[in-house]
Amino acid sequence: MNDAMISSVVDEVVRTIAGKSLANHNPSRIVRVGISNRHGHLTKEHVEILFGPGRKLTPMRALLQPDQFATNETVSIATRKGVFHNVRLIGPERKYTQFEISRTDAFTLGMNPPIRQSGELDDTPGCVVMGQAGSVVIGRGVIIAGRHLHCHTTEGAALGLKDRSIIRARIAGPRGGIMENLLVRVGDIHTLEAHLDTDEGNAFGLKSGDEMELLLR
């Protein structure tokens, strides 16, 4: 084979590879599980109230979801009936302040927050948030986060999943079972990972890094 033929073959291979989207591949239906402990998201304004003027959230550890990180900063959250100290925050700053707790946490705080997806804050209870430099009272923003599956656009296309789809999943092991009502969140800012809270993880005997199987038709 002469140089011209080799060059032609290489060009064709490169064009073929470049033209293939991830959607043409078949990603596994076995997905990683992330167990979310109680945590919060803060607006820029609230970060400065709680930690001081000009302060920003600083990364302690990168999370699997792109551009998100667990912060070095923590806060205390309190109601008339209870308090949690050292509540980890997730950065970067957001357009809304929100705290995600489990049902067990809610008993300690003496509140009954609804199960909601992130950002769905209408008719939710609030709390007092205390930081190193100050405190703020939020009138709403405490939720029990609904279980969900993060899924990149190309992964969603390959698996036949659409944003806001509701699917099922199978968990193996001695406390395993079928999980219903797993909301799919598809977008370019997501990476394939299922998020559950600590109560759900304990019920199914799961810890972060374990896996579940998506049950897709």
Secondary structure, DSSP 8 states (H G I E B T S, - for coil): --HHHHHHHHHHHHHHHHT--GGGS---SEEEEEEE-SEEE-BHHHHHHHH-TT----EEEE-SSTT-EEEEEEEEEE-SS-EEEEEEEEES-BSS-EEE--HHHHHHHT----EE-TT--TT---EEEE-SS-EEEESS-EEEE--EEEEEHHHHHHHT--TT-EEEEEE-STT-EEEEEEEEEEETT--SEEEEEHHHHHHHT--TT-EEEEE--
